[in-house]
């Protein structure tokens, strides 16, 4: 549930030709959070973001790889609480073996994930999609 500034940065990067791939869990420890986070799928697909749903177990990783030479690993979620209220940390690595290892792990996870497509979005019943959007109003509180 990214705040608008993060969502805008993701959209701008994708619109400018940067390959942006986001992995989301098929299930988390909060069904309510799942519904709200799924409300962002349309926006991200529309911007050209590649979305992958990890359904090979519980995904709780907070990992980012950029340009194959920078990686971030930490506790911060892409939500209001983690970014603005909690004192969560991430370690950023530049170059070297750690970045390669993080990239390789992310690649393995993407290979066992389902790429989310517009067809998947169309298969979600309209009442459920509408409920997700309504719940999205409460994203800052989750």
Helices and strands as residue ranges (DSSP letters): H 4-15, E 21-25, H 31-38, H 41-47, E 50-54, E 63-66, E 70-74, H 80-80, I 81-85, E 90-94, H 96-111, E 113-116, H 118-122, H 126-136, G 139-141
